[in-house]
Amino acid sequence: MNKKIVMASMVALLAGQPAFVQAEKGKELAASCAGCHGETGNSVMSAFPKLAGQHATYIKQQLLAFKLGARNAPMMAPLAMGLSEQAMDDVADFYSKQKIDNNDMPIIEFEDEEDEDDLDDEGKAELAAKKQTELDDLMALGSDLYRNGDLEREVSACIACHGPYGEGNRPAAFPALRSQHADYLIKSLTDFKTGSRADNPDNMMHMIARKMTDREIKAVAYHISIMK
């Protein structure tokens, strides 16, 4: 009986080795990405996307796009070029197993906003109320677009591909969006809208984003950023 237990333990240990090795290799490779994306894929700078919890299939897809030039990114292309397919698998697997951090509620700033230090208490209260109203309006618009889209203008609902909680669709390689930085989402949607991030005119996201206003892009980005 003892021999059987020992043999079973050895088999289980050996079976788990490839996954352990891949995890260690992925962690080692990801160390060079930490400057922009954080040690666990939770970037502290909103211009750089969070990779934690992202589907491995999507991460690898994007790394291949950087490497082959299908996605234009001067910072990422040189890094992706040095990665083998196995290395891409390893780093993608590492990030997919990390937990993404939640974001705080977005902060509204108006272009013509007065310096709060120059305002009296009544002025500060009015500005705070104005900001809260704007935030409430944006969050409501973003939620509606995410779930319902805009049929009249053929803006598809985000929920169809990215799921009710922003979890994405792993088999289809549709990315998870929940808790992503709003600034990064705004830039991505704007790039899709202008065509700078669409390698062909039939790109699904290009067709959707080009029909969205800048305010709608901001609204849906804000909504997605606080999804958990």
Secondary structure, 3 states (H helix, E strand, C coil): CHHHHHHHHHHHHHHHHHHHHHHHHHHHHHHHHHHHHCCCCCCCCCCCCCCCCCCHHHHHHHHHHHHHCCCCCCCHHHHHHCCCHHHHHHHHHHHHCCCCCCCCCCCCCCCCCCCHHHCCHHHHHHHHHHHHHHHHHHHHHHHHHHHHCEHHHCECCCHHHHCCCCCCECCCCECCCCCCCHHHHHHHHHHHHHCCCCCCCCCHHHHHHCCCCHHHHHHHHHHHHCCC
